[in-house]
Amino acid sequence: MALKVGLVGYGTIGKRVADAIAIQKDMELAGITSHTYNYRTEVAKRKGMKIFSTNGKEDFEKNGIKIEGDFNALLDDAEVIVDCTPKGIGASNKENLYVPQKKKAIFQGGEKASVGDVSFVAQCNYNEALNKDFVRVVSCNTTGLCRTLDPINKKYGIESVHATMVRRAADPWDIYHGPINAVVPVLELPSHHGPDVRTVLKDVEIFTTAMSVPTTLMHMHSLTVDLKKAAKSEEILDLLRETTRVRVVRNAERVRSTAEIMEFAKDLGRLRGDMFEICIWEEGLGVHGKKLFYLQAIHQESDVVLENVDAIRAATGFKDAQKSIEMTNDSLMVNRF
């Protein structure tokens, strides 16, 4: 019998997670919540999703949206909740709603690590989330760092990592935020990404810095990794090619930028042109002695979608991590081409 999952917060991440849940053979999307009528809820209606309001019915009904009920009605119907609300709201929902109603919930990386019983990246620590009531999927940047550092650490060992996050200023739809003609450094050392990685990869010593730049497409990471064992560039590339949810791209294919990666994703036939995999440039990876250098690009709108689906399964007791990852990958055409 399919697991009934409710989606709270139908924004950039939430709408993608909702679509992903809807195509899982072992899940049923019980419905989504929305605060106000907008083009997203209009699309949800056209997709046949049940819509629950957190702010009354009037705004929706005058625009032709049938409201199934309020937030509590969705909680009554769903067995587990994926909370994709803005930073801080998820933690409030947990204390005021999910804990009193004994409802399992998946949270996003904007929340503090303390909101969950575990911070989660499926291929790194799936088993830690088994049967947990509250699971926090880490941020897009932390997910990207964990996905590539974990296999390297397991095979070669890592002494330390320094990573610089070159962050997109805002999401493509966002007309309110982000620098227009500036590079904005994060004046916090380390940036929050390093400590967040340690909530998943607890034995990896990592220091991170960050800056925001005037682009909306993707984040870029520049990593310097001190290995415990010597390696060759081609060995590392082979390892990463074999790592799920990682894609090695090449300048030889004329994939020279984040813009071309996003165009590549569209040509692959991805819904919304999403690139779920972390992309590493073959020509941008090198080794000098035990020091590894590489560049990777993260599509901030979509890489964590996969983790949310796997987190649902882990929290509800699906024990086979590899099987869950394969099911999620297959449904979203990940690493297929």
C-alpha positions in Angstrom: 0.0 0.0 0.0 1.4 3.4 -1.0 2.6 5.7 1.8 0.6 8.9 2.0 2.9 12.0 2.1 1.9 15.6 2.7 3.9 18.5 1.3 4.0 21.7 3.3 5.4 24.7 1.5 5.0 24.6 -2.3 7.9 26.8 -3.3 11.1 26.3 -5.3 12.0 23.1 -3.5 8.5 22.0 -2.4 7.0 21.9 -5.9 9.9 19.8 -7.1 9.6 17.4 -4.2 5.8 17.2 -4.7 6.3 16.1 -8.3 9.0 13.6 -7.3 6.7 12.1 -4.6 3.8 11.8 -7.1 5.8 9.5 -9.4 7.1 7.1 -6.8 5.4 3.8 -7.0 5.5 3.3 -3.2 4.1 6.8 -2.4 1.0 8.8 -2.8 1.0 12.6 -2.6 -1.8 13.3 -0.1 -1.7 17.0 -0.9 0.2 20.3 -0.7 -0.3 23.4 1.4 -0.2 27.0 0.1 -0.6 30.4 1.9 -1.9 32.4 -1.1 -3.1 31.8 -4.7 -0.3 32.1 -7.3 0.9 30.5 -10.5 2.3 27.6 -8.6 -1.0 26.7 -7.0 -2.6 27.1 -10.4 -0.2 24.5 -11.9 -0.8 22.2 -8.9 -4.5 22.4 -9.6 -4.0 21.5 -13.2 -1.8 18.6 -12.2 -4.7 17.3 -10.0 -3.0 17.8 -6.7 -5.1 18.3 -3.6 -4.5 21.8 -2.1 -4.9 22.7 1.5 -4.8 26.3 2.7 -2.9 27.7 5.6 -4.6 31.1 5.2 -8.3 30.5 4.5 -10.3 29.7 1.3 -11.4 33.1 -0.1 -8.3 34.0 -2.1 -8.1 30.5 -3.7 -11.8 30.0 -4.4 -12.3 33.3 -6.2 -9.5 32.1 -8.5 -11.2 28.7 -9.1 -9.1 26.6 -6.7 -11.0 24.1 -4.7 -9.5 23.9 -1.1 -9.6 20.4 0.5 -9.2 21.8 4.0 -6.8 23.5 6.3 -3.3 22.5 7.5 -4.7 20.2 10.1 -6.8 18.4 7.6 -3.6 17.5 5.6 -1.9 16.4 8.8 -4.8 14.1 9.5 -4.7 12.5 6.0 -0.9 12.2 5.6 1.3 9.6 7.3 4.5 11.7 6.9 5.1 15.3 6.1 7.8 16.9 4.0 8.2 20.5 5.3 9.6 22.8 2.6 8.6 26.1 4.3 11.0 29.1 4.6 13.8 29.0 7.3 12.5 28.9 10.8 8.9 28.0 10.0 9.6 24.3 9.8 11.1 24.3 13.4 7.9 26.1 14.6 5.7 23.6 12.8 7.6 20.8 14.5 7.0 22.1 18.0 3.4 23.3 17.5 2.1 20.6 15.1 4.2 17.6 14.3 5.3 16.7 17.9 1.9 17.1 19.5 0.3 15.1 16.7 3.1 12.5 16.6 3.7 13.1 12.9 6.9 12.1 11.2 8.5 15.0 9.2 11.3 15.7 6.8 12.9 19.2 7.0 15.2 21.2 4.8 18.7 22.5 5.2 17.6 26.1 6.1 16.6 24.8 9.5 19.2 24.3 12.2 20.6 20.8 12.6 18.8 20.5 15.9 15.4 20.3 14.2 16.1 16.7 13.1 17.1 13.6 14.9 19.7 13.3 12.1 21.0 15.4 9.2 20.8 13.4 6.0 22.5 12.6 2.7 21.2 9.3 1.3 24.4 7.8 0.0 26.4 8.9 3.1 24.2 8.0 6.1 20.9 6.5 5.1 20.9 4.0 7.9 21.2 6.7 10.5 17.8 8.0 9.5 16.0 4.6 9.7 12.7 5.0 11.7 13.6 8.5 12.9 10.7 10.8 13.6 12.4 13.9 12.3 15.0 14.0 9.5 16.8 17.1 8.2 17.9 17.0 4.6 20.9 19.3 4.5 21.3 22.3 2.1 22.1 22.1 -1.6 25.7 23.1 -1.0 26.2 20.7 1.9 24.6 17.9 -0.1 27.0 18.6 -3.0 30.0 18.6 -0.7 29.0 15.4 1.0 28.2 13.5 -2.3 31.7 14.0 -3.7 33.8 14.0 -0.5 32.3 10.8 1.0 33.6 8.4 -1.7 37.0 10.1 -1.8 37.2 9.8 2.0 36.2 6.1 2.0 38.8 5.2 -0.6 41.7 7.5 0.1 41.1 9.0 3.4 40.9 12.8 4.0 43.3 14.8 6.2 41.5 18.1 5.6 39.4 20.0 3.1 39.2 23.7 2.1 36.3 24.6 0.0 35.2 28.0 -1.4 31.5 28.3 -2.2 30.8 30.7 -5.1 27.1 31.1 -4.6 24.3 32.2 -6.9 22.8 35.5 -5.8 19.1 34.3 -6.1 17.0 31.7 -7.7 16.0 32.4 -11.4 12.5 33.5 -10.6 13.5 35.8 -7.7 13.1 39.5 -8.6 13.7 40.8 -5.0 17.2 39.5 -3.9 20.8 39.3 -4.9 23.7 41.6 -6.0 23.3 43.2 -9.4 26.9 44.5 -9.9 28.9 43.1 -7.0 30.6 40.1 -5.4 29.5 39.8 -1.8 31.8 37.9 0.6 30.4 35.9 3.5 32.1 37.6 6.4 31.9 34.6 8.6 34.8 32.1 9.1 34.2 29.3 8.5 31.0 29.7 6.5 28.2 27.6 7.8 28.7 24.9 5.1 31.7 23.3 6.8 30.1 22.7 10.2 27.0 21.5 8.3 29.1 18.9 6.4 30.3 17.6 9.8 26.8 16.8 10.8 26.8 14.1 8.1 30.5 13.3 7.5 31.6 13.5 11.1 35.2 12.5 10.6 36.0 14.9 7.7 38.0 18.0 8.8 36.6 20.8 6.5 36.9 24.6 6.4 34.7 26.6 4.1 34.5 30.2 2.8 31.8 31.7 0.6 30.8 34.6 -1.6 27.8 35.5 -3.7 28.0 36.5 -7.3 25.5 38.0 -9.8 24.2 34.7 -11.3 21.0 32.8 -10.7 21.9 29.4 -12.4 24.0 27.3 -10.0 26.5 27.3 -7.2 30.2 26.6 -7.9 32.7 25.0 -5.4 36.4 25.1 -5.6 37.9 22.3 -3.4 41.4 21.6 -2.2 41.5 18.2 -0.5 44.6 16.8 1.4 44.4 13.0 1.0 45.9 10.4 3.4 46.9 8.2 0.4 48.4 9.3 -2.9 46.1 9.1 -5.9 46.1 9.8 -9.6 43.7 12.1 -11.3 42.2 9.4 -13.5 41.7 7.2 -10.5 39.7 9.9 -8.8 37.7 10.6 -12.0 36.9 6.9 -12.3 35.7 6.8 -8.7 33.5 9.9 -9.3 32.1 8.5 -12.5 31.0 5.4 -10.6 29.5 7.5 -7.8 25.7 7.8 -8.0 24.3 11.3 -8.2 27.6 12.7 -9.5 28.2 13.6 -13.1 31.6 14.1 -14.7 31.3 16.7 -17.5 34.0 17.7 -20.0 35.2 20.8 -21.7 35.7 18.5 -24.7 31.9 18.3 -24.9 31.7 22.1 -24.8 30.3 22.0 -21.3 32.4 24.9 -20.1 30.1 26.8 -17.7 27.1 26.5 -15.5 24.9 27.9 -18.3 25.9 25.0 -20.5 25.2 22.5 -17.7 21.7 23.8 -17.3 21.2 23.6 -21.1 22.6 20.1 -21.0 19.9 19.2 -18.4 17.2 20.5 -20.7 18.5 18.5 -23.6 18.4 15.4 -21.3 14.6 15.9 -21.1 14.6 16.8 -17.4 11.4 18.3 -15.9 12.1 22.1 -15.5 15.6 21.5 -16.9 16.8 20.3 -13.4 20.3 18.8 -13.0 20.0 16.6 -9.9 23.6 15.4 -10.1 26.6 17.2 -8.8 28.7 18.1 -11.9 32.5 17.9 -11.8 34.7 19.0 -14.7 37.1 16.4 -15.9 39.6 19.0 -17.0 39.2 20.9 -13.7 40.3 18.0 -11.5 44.0 17.5 -10.7 46.3 15.9 -8.1 49.7 17.0 -6.9 51.2 14.5 -4.5 48.5 13.9 -2.0 46.7 17.2 -2.7 43.5 17.0 -4.8 41.9 20.0 -6.6 38.5 20.0 -8.3 35.6 22.2 -9.3 32.0 21.2 -9.0 28.7 22.8 -9.8 25.4 22.4 -7.8 22.0 23.1 -9.2 20.6 24.7 -6.0 16.9 24.2 -7.0 17.0 20.4 -7.5 19.9 18.4 -6.0 18.1 17.9 -2.6 14.9 16.6 -4.2 16.4 13.1 -4.4 17.4 13.3 -0.7 13.9 14.2 0.4 12.4 11.1 -1.4 15.0 8.8 0.2 14.5 10.5 3.6 10.8 9.6 3.5 11.6 6.0 3.0 14.3 5.9 5.7 12.1 7.6 8.3 9.3 5.1 7.6 11.5 2.1 7.9 12.5 1.1 4.4 15.8 -0.5 5.2 17.5 -1.0 1.8 19.4 2.2 1.1 20.7 1.1 -2.2 17.3 0.1 -3.4 15.8 3.4 -2.3 18.5 5.3 -4.1 18.0 3.2 -7.3 14.2 3.7 -7.1 14.5 7.5 -6.8 17.2 7.7 -9.5 15.1 5.7 -11.9 12.0 7.7 -11.4 13.9 11.0 -12.1 16.2 9.7 -14.9 19.3 10.3 -12.7 22.6 9.0 -14.1 20.7 7.4 -17.0 22.6 9.2 -19.8 
